[in-house]
Amino acid sequence: MGNTSKTYTGPNGGKQKLTAKARAAKQARDKTTAMKEDGKYNKRTAQAFRKNIKNIDLQGKDVHHRPDKSMVLVKTKTNRGHHIA
């Protein structure tokens, strides 16, 4: 009856079907984007935010950066698709 895994999200298992060359190019683009100032700021502040949270299970949670620079914990599935405003 199909895959019942909670991480399974489609016929590709949630992954893009890319050639090795396309995957390498995408990884390079993603790394360049992540290492820009905005990406470094987001990573730095998200790590600090998570470190200071007490008594909350962080499993399956991401830090969402809102446009007003505030942060909130949301489900990873929701945050990765940028469905939140």
PyMOL Python script that loads the backbone (N, CA, C, O; Angstrom):
from pymol import cmd

cmd.read_pdbstr("""\
ATOM      1  N   MET A   1       0.807  -1.186   0.000  1.00  0.00           N
ATOM      2  CA  MET A   1       0.000   0.000   0.000  1.00  0.00           C
ATOM      3  C   MET A   1       0.860   1.263   0.000  1.00  0.00           C
ATOM      4  O   MET A   1       0.420   2.303   0.490  1.00  0.00           O
ATOM      5  N   GLY A   2       2.016   1.193  -0.514  1.00  0.00           N
ATOM      6  CA  GLY A   2       2.846   2.382  -0.573  1.00  0.00           C
ATOM      7  C   GLY A   2       3.684   2.571   0.673  1.00  0.00           C
ATOM      8  O   GLY A   2       3.579   1.815   1.638  1.00  0.00           O
ATOM      9  N   ASN A   3       4.490   3.562   0.632  1.00  0.00           N
ATOM     10  CA  ASN A   3       5.372   3.872   1.743  1.00  0.00           C
ATOM     11  C   ASN A   3       4.611   4.632   2.817  1.00  0.00           C
ATOM     12  O   ASN A   3       3.945   5.625   2.526  1.00  0.00           O
ATOM     13  N   THR A   4       4.709   4.164   4.065  1.00  0.00           N
ATOM     14  CA  THR A   4       4.008   4.825   5.166  1.00  0.00           C
ATOM     15  C   THR A   4       4.956   5.649   6.030  1.00  0.00           C
ATOM     16  O   THR A   4       4.560   6.142   7.086  1.00  0.00           O
ATOM     17  N   SER A   5       6.197   5.801   5.594  1.00  0.00           N
ATOM     18  CA  SER A   5       7.167   6.587   6.348  1.00  0.00           C
ATOM     19  C   SER A   5       6.723   8.030   6.464  1.00  0.00           C
ATOM     20  O   SER A   5       6.146   8.586   5.529  1.00  0.00           O
ATOM     21  N   LYS A   6       6.991   8.644   7.623  1.00  0.00           N
ATOM     22  CA  LYS A   6       6.601  10.034   7.822  1.00  0.00           C
ATOM     23  C   LYS A   6       7.451  10.985   6.989  1.00  0.00           C
ATOM     24  O   LYS A   6       7.048  12.123   6.749  1.00  0.00           O
ATOM     25  N   THR A   7       8.625  10.531   6.544  1.00  0.00           N
ATOM     26  CA  THR A   7       9.487  11.405   5.759  1.00  0.00           C
ATOM     27  C   THR A   7       9.255  11.256   4.262  1.00  0.00           C
ATOM     28  O   THR A   7       9.802  12.031   3.477  1.00  0.00           O
ATOM     29  N   TYR A   8       8.468  10.292   3.860  1.00  0.00           N
ATOM     30  CA  TYR A   8       8.183  10.071   2.445  1.00  0.00           C
ATOM     31  C   TYR A   8       7.192  11.112   1.960  1.00  0.00           C
ATOM     32  O   TYR A   8       6.101  11.228   2.517  1.00  0.00           O
ATOM     33  N   THR A   9       7.550  11.870   0.934  1.00  0.00           N
ATOM     34  CA  THR A   9       6.670  12.953   0.499  1.00  0.00           C
ATOM     35  C   THR A   9       6.323  12.889  -0.981  1.00  0.00           C
ATOM     36  O   THR A   9       5.858  13.885  -1.536  1.00  0.00           O
ATOM     37  N   GLY A  10       6.526  11.781  -1.624  1.00  0.00           N
ATOM     38  CA  GLY A  10       6.158  11.695  -3.025  1.00  0.00           C
ATOM     39  C   GLY A  10       6.862  10.552  -3.725  1.00  0.00           C
ATOM     40  O   GLY A  10       7.562   9.767  -3.085  1.00  0.00           O
ATOM     41  N   PRO A  11       6.687  10.450  -5.026  1.00  0.00           N
ATOM     42  CA  PRO A  11       7.259   9.333  -5.769  1.00  0.00           C
ATOM     43  C   PRO A  11       8.784   9.322  -5.764  1.00  0.00           C
ATOM     44  O   PRO A  11       9.388   8.268  -5.964  1.00  0.00           O
ATOM     45  N   ASN A  12       9.413  10.459  -5.542  1.00  0.00           N
ATOM     46  CA  ASN A  12      10.877  10.516  -5.495  1.00  0.00           C
ATOM     47  C   ASN A  12      11.394  10.460  -4.072  1.00  0.00           C
ATOM     48  O   ASN A  12      12.595  10.610  -3.849  1.00  0.00           O
ATOM     49  N   GLY A  13      10.518  10.248  -3.110  1.00  0.00           N
ATOM     50  CA  GLY A  13      10.935  10.269  -1.722  1.00  0.00           C
ATOM     51  C   GLY A  13      11.236  11.681  -1.259  1.00  0.00           C
ATOM     52  O   GLY A  13      11.954  11.872  -0.278  1.00  0.00           O
ATOM     53  N   GLY A  14      10.694  12.674  -1.955  1.00  0.00           N
ATOM     54  CA  GLY A  14      10.906  14.055  -1.562  1.00  0.00           C
ATOM     55  C   GLY A  14      12.170  14.664  -2.132  1.00  0.00           C
ATOM     56  O   GLY A  14      12.538  15.781  -1.768  1.00  0.00           O
ATOM     57  N   LYS A  15      12.838  13.948  -3.018  1.00  0.00           N
ATOM     58  CA  LYS A  15      14.083  14.459  -3.584  1.00  0.00           C
ATOM     59  C   LYS A  15      13.893  14.810  -5.058  1.00  0.00           C
ATOM     60  O   LYS A  15      13.050  14.240  -5.751  1.00  0.00           O
ATOM     61  N   GLN A  16      14.700  15.765  -5.513  1.00  0.00           N
ATOM     62  CA  GLN A  16      14.663  16.111  -6.927  1.00  0.00           C
ATOM     63  C   GLN A  16      15.454  15.073  -7.709  1.00  0.00           C
ATOM     64  O   GLN A  16      16.473  14.570  -7.235  1.00  0.00           O
ATOM     65  N   LYS A  17      14.990  14.763  -8.881  1.00  0.00           N
ATOM     66  CA  LYS A  17      15.745  13.864  -9.753  1.00  0.00           C
ATOM     67  C   LYS A  17      16.674  14.719 -10.598  1.00  0.00           C
ATOM     68  O   LYS A  17      16.238  15.361 -11.554  1.00  0.00           O
ATOM     69  N   LEU A  18      17.945  14.727 -10.250  1.00  0.00           N
ATOM     70  CA  LEU A  18      18.928  15.523 -10.969  1.00  0.00           C
ATOM     71  C   LEU A  18      20.071  14.639 -11.432  1.00  0.00           C
ATOM     72  O   LEU A  18      20.402  13.636 -10.799  1.00  0.00           O
ATOM     73  N   THR A  19      20.664  15.027 -12.541  1.00  0.00           N
ATOM     74  CA  THR A  19      21.865  14.330 -12.978  1.00  0.00           C
ATOM     75  C   THR A  19      22.994  14.715 -12.029  1.00  0.00           C
ATOM     76  O   THR A  19      22.876  15.676 -11.270  1.00  0.00           O
ATOM     77  N   ALA A  20      24.077  13.966 -12.076  1.00  0.00           N
ATOM     78  CA  ALA A  20      25.217  14.255 -11.205  1.00  0.00           C
ATOM     79  C   ALA A  20      25.753  15.662 -11.461  1.00  0.00           C
ATOM     80  O   ALA A  20      26.114  16.371 -10.522  1.00  0.00           O
ATOM     81  N   LYS A  21      25.805  16.063 -12.722  1.00  0.00           N
ATOM     82  CA  LYS A  21      26.306  17.390 -13.075  1.00  0.00           C
ATOM     83  C   LYS A  21      25.361  18.481 -12.553  1.00  0.00           C
ATOM     84  O   LYS A  21      25.814  19.487 -12.006  1.00  0.00           O
ATOM     85  N   ALA A  22      24.063  18.283 -12.720  1.00  0.00           N
ATOM     86  CA  ALA A  22      23.080  19.256 -12.256  1.00  0.00           C
ATOM     87  C   ALA A  22      23.077  19.338 -10.725  1.00  0.00           C
ATOM     88  O   ALA A  22      22.946  20.422 -10.157  1.00  0.00           O
ATOM     89  N   ARG A  23      23.223  18.181 -10.060  1.00  0.00           N
ATOM     90  CA  ARG A  23      23.254  18.164  -8.597  1.00  0.00           C
ATOM     91  C   ARG A  23      24.458  18.936  -8.072  1.00  0.00           C
ATOM     92  O   ARG A  23      24.337  19.693  -7.110  1.00  0.00           O
ATOM     93  N   ALA A  24      25.621  18.749  -8.699  1.00  0.00           N
ATOM     94  CA  ALA A  24      26.836  19.461  -8.282  1.00  0.00           C
ATOM     95  C   ALA A  24      26.676  20.968  -8.480  1.00  0.00           C
ATOM     96  O   ALA A  24      27.084  21.758  -7.629  1.00  0.00           O
ATOM     97  N   ALA A  25      26.080  21.362  -9.607  1.00  0.00           N
ATOM     98  CA  ALA A  25      25.867  22.785  -9.873  1.00  0.00           C
ATOM     99  C   ALA A  25      24.895  23.382  -8.853  1.00  0.00           C
ATOM    100  O   ALA A  25      25.103  24.497  -8.375  1.00  0.00           O
ATOM    101  N   LYS A  26      23.832  22.638  -8.520  1.00  0.00           N
ATOM    102  CA  LYS A  26      22.854  23.118  -7.542  1.00  0.00           C
ATOM    103  C   LYS A  26      23.493  23.251  -6.159  1.00  0.00           C
ATOM    104  O   LYS A  26      23.238  24.223  -5.448  1.00  0.00           O
ATOM    105  N   GLN A  27      24.319  22.281  -5.777  1.00  0.00           N
ATOM    106  CA  GLN A  27      24.998  22.356  -4.485  1.00  0.00           C
ATOM    107  C   GLN A  27      25.902  23.582  -4.417  1.00  0.00           C
ATOM    108  O   GLN A  27      25.972  24.249  -3.385  1.00  0.00           O
ATOM    109  N   ALA A  28      26.586  23.874  -5.506  1.00  0.00           N
ATOM    110  CA  ALA A  28      27.470  25.048  -5.545  1.00  0.00           C
ATOM    111  C   ALA A  28      26.653  26.336  -5.420  1.00  0.00           C
ATOM    112  O   ALA A  28      27.041  27.245  -4.685  1.00  0.00           O
ATOM    113  N   ARG A  29      25.522  26.419  -6.135  1.00  0.00           N
ATOM    114  CA  ARG A  29      24.656  27.604  -6.038  1.00  0.00           C
ATOM    115  C   ARG A  29      24.088  27.765  -4.639  1.00  0.00           C
ATOM    116  O   ARG A  29      24.066  28.867  -4.089  1.00  0.00           O
ATOM    117  N   ASP A  30      23.627  26.655  -4.067  1.00  0.00           N
ATOM    118  CA  ASP A  30      23.049  26.704  -2.728  1.00  0.00           C
ATOM    119  C   ASP A  30      24.085  27.120  -1.692  1.00  0.00           C
ATOM    120  O   ASP A  30      23.777  27.893  -0.784  1.00  0.00           O
ATOM    121  N   LYS A  31      25.297  26.621  -1.818  1.00  0.00           N
ATOM    122  CA  LYS A  31      26.373  26.979  -0.886  1.00  0.00           C
ATOM    123  C   LYS A  31      26.704  28.466  -1.001  1.00  0.00           C
ATOM    124  O   LYS A  31      26.881  29.144   0.011  1.00  0.00           O
ATOM    125  N   THR A  32      26.786  28.970  -2.224  1.00  0.00           N
ATOM    126  CA  THR A  32      27.072  30.386  -2.444  1.00  0.00           C
ATOM    127  C   THR A  32      25.984  31.253  -1.817  1.00  0.00           C
ATOM    128  O   THR A  32      26.282  32.259  -1.174  1.00  0.00           O
ATOM    129  N   THR A  33      24.727  30.864  -2.004  1.00  0.00           N
ATOM    130  CA  THR A  33      23.612  31.608  -1.434  1.00  0.00           C
ATOM    131  C   THR A  33      23.648  31.567   0.089  1.00  0.00           C
ATOM    132  O   THR A  33      23.435  32.587   0.744  1.00  0.00           O
ATOM    133  N   ALA A  34      23.915  30.397   0.651  1.00  0.00           N
ATOM    134  CA  ALA A  34      23.927  30.245   2.105  1.00  0.00           C
ATOM    135  C   ALA A  34      25.058  31.027   2.758  1.00  0.00           C
ATOM    136  O   ALA A  34      24.941  31.427   3.917  1.00  0.00           O
ATOM    137  N   MET A  35      26.147  31.250   2.038  1.00  0.00           N
ATOM    138  CA  MET A  35      27.303  31.920   2.621  1.00  0.00           C
ATOM    139  C   MET A  35      27.286  33.436   2.442  1.00  0.00           C
ATOM    140  O   MET A  35      28.238  34.118   2.821  1.00  0.00           O
ATOM    141  N   LYS A  36      26.209  33.961   1.869  1.00  0.00           N
ATOM    142  CA  LYS A  36      26.053  35.417   1.786  1.00  0.00           C
ATOM    143  C   LYS A  36      25.693  35.927   3.176  1.00  0.00           C
ATOM    144  O   LYS A  36      25.354  35.135   4.055  1.00  0.00           O
ATOM    145  N   GLU A  37      25.763  37.220   3.382  1.00  0.00           N
ATOM    146  CA  GLU A  37      25.523  37.794   4.705  1.00  0.00           C
ATOM    147  C   GLU A  37      24.166  37.419   5.292  1.00  0.00           C
ATOM    148  O   GLU A  37      24.071  37.117   6.482  1.00  0.00           O
ATOM    149  N   ASP A  38      23.115  37.436   4.472  1.00  0.00           N
ATOM    150  CA  ASP A  38      21.788  37.081   4.980  1.00  0.00           C
ATOM    151  C   ASP A  38      21.754  35.637   5.481  1.00  0.00           C
ATOM    152  O   ASP A  38      21.178  35.351   6.530  1.00  0.00           O
ATOM    153  N   GLY A  39      22.367  34.742   4.731  1.00  0.00           N
ATOM    154  CA  GLY A  39      22.400  33.337   5.114  1.00  0.00           C
ATOM    155  C   GLY A  39      23.185  33.117   6.393  1.00  0.00           C
ATOM    156  O   GLY A  39      22.773  32.340   7.253  1.00  0.00           O
ATOM    157  N   LYS A  40      24.317  33.800   6.521  1.00  0.00           N
ATOM    158  CA  LYS A  40      25.122  33.681   7.736  1.00  0.00           C
ATOM    159  C   LYS A  40      24.367  34.236   8.940  1.00  0.00           C
ATOM    160  O   LYS A  40      24.416  33.666  10.030  1.00  0.00           O
ATOM    161  N   TYR A  41      23.668  35.354   8.735  1.00  0.00           N
ATOM    162  CA  TYR A  41      22.870  35.950   9.812  1.00  0.00           C
ATOM    163  C   TYR A  41      21.778  34.982  10.254  1.00  0.00           C
ATOM    164  O   TYR A  41      21.589  34.759  11.450  1.00  0.00           O
ATOM    165  N   ASN A  42      21.055  34.404   9.286  1.00  0.00           N
ATOM    166  CA  ASN A  42      19.974  33.474   9.611  1.00  0.00           C
ATOM    167  C   ASN A  42      20.492  32.266  10.373  1.00  0.00           C
ATOM    168  O   ASN A  42      19.872  31.839  11.347  1.00  0.00           O
ATOM    169  N   LYS A  43      21.619  31.708   9.946  1.00  0.00           N
ATOM    170  CA  LYS A  43      22.176  30.541  10.616  1.00  0.00           C
ATOM    171  C   LYS A  43      22.614  30.896  12.032  1.00  0.00           C
ATOM    172  O   LYS A  43      22.312  30.169  12.978  1.00  0.00           O
ATOM    173  N   ARG A  44      23.318  32.003  12.178  1.00  0.00           N
ATOM    174  CA  ARG A  44      23.831  32.431  13.477  1.00  0.00           C
ATOM    175  C   ARG A  44      22.688  32.682  14.469  1.00  0.00           C
ATOM    176  O   ARG A  44      22.741  32.219  15.608  1.00  0.00           O
ATOM    177  N   THR A  45      21.670  33.407  14.040  1.00  0.00           N
ATOM    178  CA  THR A  45      20.574  33.741  14.948  1.00  0.00           C
ATOM    179  C   THR A  45      19.699  32.522  15.256  1.00  0.00           C
ATOM    180  O   THR A  45      19.199  32.385  16.373  1.00  0.00           O
ATOM    181  N   ALA A  46      19.511  31.636  14.271  1.00  0.00           N
ATOM    182  CA  ALA A  46      18.710  30.430  14.500  1.00  0.00           C
ATOM    183  C   ALA A  46      19.403  29.516  15.513  1.00  0.00           C
ATOM    184  O   ALA A  46      18.747  28.942  16.382  1.00  0.00           O
ATOM    185  N   GLN A  47      20.722  29.381  15.402  1.00  0.00           N
ATOM    186  CA  GLN A  47      21.449  28.541  16.348  1.00  0.00           C
ATOM    187  C   GLN A  47      21.356  29.111  17.760  1.00  0.00           C
ATOM    188  O   GLN A  47      21.160  28.358  18.715  1.00  0.00           O
ATOM    189  N   ALA A  48      21.493  30.422  17.906  1.00  0.00           N
ATOM    190  CA  ALA A  48      21.398  31.057  19.214  1.00  0.00           C
ATOM    191  C   ALA A  48      19.982  30.912  19.778  1.00  0.00           C
ATOM    192  O   ALA A  48      19.811  30.659  20.971  1.00  0.00           O
ATOM    193  N   PHE A  49      18.980  31.071  18.931  1.00  0.00           N
ATOM    194  CA  PHE A  49      17.578  30.954  19.346  1.00  0.00           C
ATOM    195  C   PHE A  49      17.303  29.550  19.881  1.00  0.00           C
ATOM    196  O   PHE A  49      16.708  29.394  20.947  1.00  0.00           O
ATOM    197  N   ARG A  50      17.737  28.528  19.138  1.00  0.00           N
ATOM    198  CA  ARG A  50      17.519  27.141  19.554  1.00  0.00           C
ATOM    199  C   ARG A  50      18.266  26.820  20.845  1.00  0.00           C
ATOM    200  O   ARG A  50      17.754  26.108  21.709  1.00  0.00           O
ATOM    201  N   LYS A  51      19.473  27.350  20.965  1.00  0.00           N
ATOM    202  CA  LYS A  51      20.302  27.076  22.152  1.00  0.00           C
ATOM    203  C   LYS A  51      19.640  27.607  23.423  1.00  0.00           C
ATOM    204  O   LYS A  51      19.775  27.001  24.486  1.00  0.00           O
ATOM    205  N   ASN A  52      18.936  28.717  23.329  1.00  0.00           N
ATOM    206  CA  ASN A  52      18.336  29.354  24.491  1.00  0.00           C
ATOM    207  C   ASN A  52      16.937  28.843  24.829  1.00  0.00           C
ATOM    208  O   ASN A  52      16.348  29.297  25.810  1.00  0.00           O
ATOM    209  N   ILE A  53      16.391  27.916  24.049  1.00  0.00           N
ATOM    210  CA  ILE A  53      15.063  27.378  24.319  1.00  0.00           C
ATOM    211  C   ILE A  53      15.173  26.277  25.369  1.00  0.00           C
ATOM    212  O   ILE A  53      16.002  25.374  25.253  1.00  0.00           O
ATOM    213  N   LYS A  54      14.341  26.359  26.379  1.00  0.00           N
ATOM    214  CA  LYS A  54      14.327  25.371  27.453  1.00  0.00           C
ATOM    215  C   LYS A  54      12.951  24.711  27.519  1.00  0.00           C
ATOM    216  O   LYS A  54      11.934  25.344  27.233  1.00  0.00           O
ATOM    217  N   ASN A  55      12.932  23.435  27.898  1.00  0.00           N
ATOM    218  CA  ASN A  55      11.699  22.678  28.156  1.00  0.00           C
ATOM    219  C   ASN A  55      10.777  22.545  26.955  1.00  0.00           C
ATOM    220  O   ASN A  55       9.564  22.417  27.124  1.00  0.00           O
ATOM    221  N   ILE A  56      11.322  22.572  25.750  1.00  0.00           N
ATOM    222  CA  ILE A  56      10.524  22.350  24.546  1.00  0.00           C
ATOM    223  C   ILE A  56      11.264  21.321  23.698  1.00  0.00           C
ATOM    224  O   ILE A  56      12.471  21.436  23.486  1.00  0.00           O
ATOM    225  N   ASP A  57      10.535  20.316  23.214  1.00  0.00           N
ATOM    226  CA  ASP A  57      11.130  19.304  22.353  1.00  0.00           C
ATOM    227  C   ASP A  57      11.380  19.920  20.976  1.00  0.00           C
ATOM    228  O   ASP A  57      10.439  20.343  20.305  1.00  0.00           O
ATOM    229  N   LEU A  58      12.639  19.971  20.556  1.00  0.00           N
ATOM    230  CA  LEU A  58      12.996  20.609  19.286  1.00  0.00           C
ATOM    231  C   LEU A  58      13.010  19.637  18.107  1.00  0.00           C
ATOM    232  O   LEU A  58      13.305  20.034  16.979  1.00  0.00           O
ATOM    233  N   GLN A  59      12.694  18.371  18.362  1.00  0.00           N
ATOM    234  CA  GLN A  59      12.677  17.373  17.296  1.00  0.00           C
ATOM    235  C   GLN A  59      11.639  17.748  16.240  1.00  0.00           C
ATOM    236  O   GLN A  59      10.468  17.949  16.560  1.00  0.00           O
ATOM    237  N   GLY A  60      12.069  17.842  14.987  1.00  0.00           N
ATOM    238  CA  GLY A  60      11.149  18.161  13.893  1.00  0.00           C
ATOM    239  C   GLY A  60      10.761  19.623  13.821  1.00  0.00           C
ATOM    240  O   GLY A  60       9.780  19.975  13.167  1.00  0.00           O
ATOM    241  N   LYS A  61      11.522  20.480  14.488  1.00  0.00           N
ATOM    242  CA  LYS A  61      11.211  21.907  14.495  1.00  0.00           C
ATOM    243  C   LYS A  61      12.334  22.701  13.841  1.00  0.00           C
ATOM    244  O   LYS A  61      13.506  22.338  13.941  1.00  0.00           O
ATOM    245  N   ASP A  62      11.967  23.780  13.177  1.00  0.00           N
ATOM    246  CA  ASP A  62      12.904  24.726  12.578  1.00  0.00           C
ATOM    247  C   ASP A  62      12.606  26.110  13.127  1.00  0.00           C
ATOM    248  O   ASP A  62      11.505  26.385  13.602  1.00  0.00           O
ATOM    249  N   VAL A  63      13.604  26.971  13.054  1.00  0.00           N
ATOM    250  CA  VAL A  63      13.404  28.364  13.418  1.00  0.00           C
ATOM    251  C   VAL A  63      13.013  29.101  12.143  1.00  0.00           C
ATOM    252  O   VAL A  63      13.738  29.079  11.149  1.00  0.00           O
ATOM    253  N   HIS A  64      11.858  29.752  12.189  1.00  0.00           N
ATOM    254  CA  HIS A  64      11.392  30.524  11.040  1.00  0.00           C
ATOM    255  C   HIS A  64      11.698  31.987  11.277  1.00  0.00           C
ATOM    256  O   HIS A  64      11.320  32.540  12.309  1.00  0.00           O
ATOM    257  N   HIS A  65      12.382  32.627  10.329  1.00  0.00           N
ATOM    258  CA  HIS A  65      12.678  34.057  10.404  1.00  0.00           C
ATOM    259  C   HIS A  65      11.551  34.814   9.708  1.00  0.00           C
ATOM    260  O   HIS A  65      11.341  34.666   8.505  1.00  0.00           O
ATOM    261  N   ARG A  66      10.849  35.606  10.459  1.00  0.00           N
ATOM    262  CA  ARG A  66       9.759  36.402   9.900  1.00  0.00           C
ATOM    263  C   ARG A  66      10.307  37.667   9.251  1.00  0.00           C
ATOM    264  O   ARG A  66      11.422  38.086   9.564  1.00  0.00           O
ATOM    265  N   PRO A  67       9.547  38.278   8.357  1.00  0.00           N
ATOM    266  CA  PRO A  67      10.007  39.507   7.692  1.00  0.00           C
ATOM    267  C   PRO A  67      10.358  40.641   8.650  1.00  0.00           C
ATOM    268  O   PRO A  67      11.191  41.489   8.329  1.00  0.00           O
ATOM    269  N   ASP A  68       9.729  40.662   9.824  1.00  0.00           N
ATOM    270  CA  ASP A  68      10.025  41.715  10.796  1.00  0.00           C
ATOM    271  C   ASP A  68      11.233  41.373  11.676  1.00  0.00           C
ATOM    272  O   ASP A  68      11.465  42.022  12.696  1.00  0.00           O
ATOM    273  N   LYS A  69      12.000  40.353  11.278  1.00  0.00           N
ATOM    274  CA  LYS A  69      13.219  39.890  11.958  1.00  0.00           C
ATOM    275  C   LYS A  69      12.949  39.129  13.254  1.00  0.00           C
ATOM    276  O   LYS A  69      13.896  38.778  13.957  1.00  0.00           O
ATOM    277  N   SER A  70      11.680  38.864  13.594  1.00  0.00           N
ATOM    278  CA  SER A  70      11.390  38.033  14.751  1.00  0.00           C
ATOM    279  C   SER A  70      11.501  36.566  14.326  1.00  0.00           C
ATOM    280  O   SER A  70      11.521  36.255  13.135  1.00  0.00           O
ATOM    281  N   MET A  71      11.573  35.667  15.317  1.00  0.00           N
ATOM    282  CA  MET A  71      11.723  34.251  15.019  1.00  0.00           C
ATOM    283  C   MET A  71      10.697  33.447  15.797  1.00  0.00           C
ATOM    284  O   MET A  71      10.264  33.848  16.877  1.00  0.00           O
ATOM    285  N   VAL A  72      10.313  32.309  15.237  1.00  0.00           N
ATOM    286  CA  VAL A  72       9.346  31.434  15.881  1.00  0.00           C
ATOM    287  C   VAL A  72       9.671  29.995  15.477  1.00  0.00           C
ATOM    288  O   VAL A  72      10.179  29.751  14.383  1.00  0.00           O
ATOM    289  N   LEU A  73       9.375  29.045  16.368  1.00  0.00           N
ATOM    290  CA  LEU A  73       9.554  27.632  16.053  1.00  0.00           C
ATOM    291  C   LEU A  73       8.356  27.122  15.270  1.00  0.00           C
ATOM    292  O   LEU A  73       7.209  27.363  15.648  1.00  0.00           O
ATOM    293  N   VAL A  74       8.625  26.418  14.179  1.00  0.00           N
ATOM    294  CA  VAL A  74       7.558  25.834  13.366  1.00  0.00           C
ATOM    295  C   VAL A  74       7.982  24.428  12.955  1.00  0.00           C
ATOM    296  O   VAL A  74       9.150  24.064  13.095  1.00  0.00           O
ATOM    297  N   LYS A  75       7.049  23.646  12.454  1.00  0.00           N
ATOM    298  CA  LYS A  75       7.367  22.308  11.960  1.00  0.00           C
ATOM    299  C   LYS A  75       8.319  22.421  10.770  1.00  0.00           C
ATOM    300  O   LYS A  75       8.178  23.318   9.939  1.00  0.00           O
ATOM    301  N   THR A  76       9.280  21.517  10.694  1.00  0.00           N
ATOM    302  CA  THR A  76      10.255  21.521   9.613  1.00  0.00           C
ATOM    303  C   THR A  76       9.564  21.441   8.260  1.00  0.00           C
ATOM    304  O   THR A  76       9.937  22.157   7.331  1.00  0.00           O
ATOM    305  N   LYS A  77       8.568  20.583   8.141  1.00  0.00           N
ATOM    306  CA  LYS A  77       7.854  20.400   6.877  1.00  0.00           C
ATOM    307  C   LYS A  77       7.243  21.715   6.393  1.00  0.00           C
ATOM    308  O   LYS A  77       7.293  22.031   5.204  1.00  0.00           O
ATOM    309  N   THR A  78       6.679  22.463   7.307  1.00  0.00           N
ATOM    310  CA  THR A  78       6.045  23.730   6.963  1.00  0.00           C
ATOM    311  C   THR A  78       7.078  24.783   6.578  1.00  0.00           C
ATOM    312  O   THR A  78       6.888  25.527   5.615  1.00  0.00           O
ATOM    313  N   ASN A  79       8.167  24.842   7.331  1.00  0.00           N
ATOM    314  CA  ASN A  79       9.168  25.895   7.119  1.00  0.00           C
ATOM    315  C   ASN A  79       9.963  25.702   5.833  1.00  0.00           C
ATOM    316  O   ASN A  79      10.292  26.686   5.171  1.00  0.00           O
ATOM    317  N   ARG A  80      10.273  24.489   5.467  1.00  0.00           N
ATOM    318  CA  ARG A  80      11.108  24.245   4.297  1.00  0.00           C
ATOM    319  C   ARG A  80      10.421  24.650   2.998  1.00  0.00           C
ATOM    320  O   ARG A  80      11.087  24.990   2.020  1.00  0.00           O
ATOM    321  N   GLY A  81       9.111  24.616   2.986  1.00  0.00           N
ATOM    322  CA  GLY A  81       8.387  25.016   1.795  1.00  0.00           C
ATOM    323  C   GLY A  81       8.077  26.503   1.749  1.00  0.00           C
ATOM    324  O   GLY A  81       7.489  26.984   0.780  1.00  0.00           O
ATOM    325  N   HIS A  82       8.467  27.233   2.783  1.00  0.00           N
ATOM    326  CA  HIS A  82       8.217  28.677   2.895  1.00  0.00           C
ATOM    327  C   HIS A  82       6.731  28.993   2.785  1.00  0.00           C
ATOM    328  O   HIS A  82       6.326  29.915   2.077  1.00  0.00           O
ATOM    329  N   HIS A  83       5.923  28.204   3.504  1.00  0.00           N
ATOM    330  CA  HIS A  83       4.474  28.397   3.490  1.00  0.00           C
ATOM    331  C   HIS A  83       4.012  29.412   4.522  1.00  0.00           C
ATOM    332  O   HIS A  83       2.836  29.776   4.553  1.00  0.00           O
ATOM    333  N   ILE A  84       4.932  29.872   5.370  1.00  0.00           N
ATOM    334  CA  ILE A  84       4.562  30.744   6.485  1.00  0.00           C
ATOM    335  C   ILE A  84       4.864  32.186   6.123  1.00  0.00           C
ATOM    336  O   ILE A  84       5.848  32.464   5.437  1.00  0.00           O
ATOM    337  N   ALA A  85       4.037  33.089   6.571  1.00  0.00           N
ATOM    338  CA  ALA A  85       4.287  34.516   6.338  1.00  0.00           C
ATOM    339  C   ALA A  85       4.957  35.129   7.547  1.00  0.00           C
ATOM    340  O   ALA A  85       5.251  36.324   7.550  1.00  0.00           O
TER     341      ALA A  85
END
""", "prot")
cmd.dss("prot")
cmd.show_as("cartoon", "prot")
cmd.util.cbc("prot")
cmd.orient("prot")
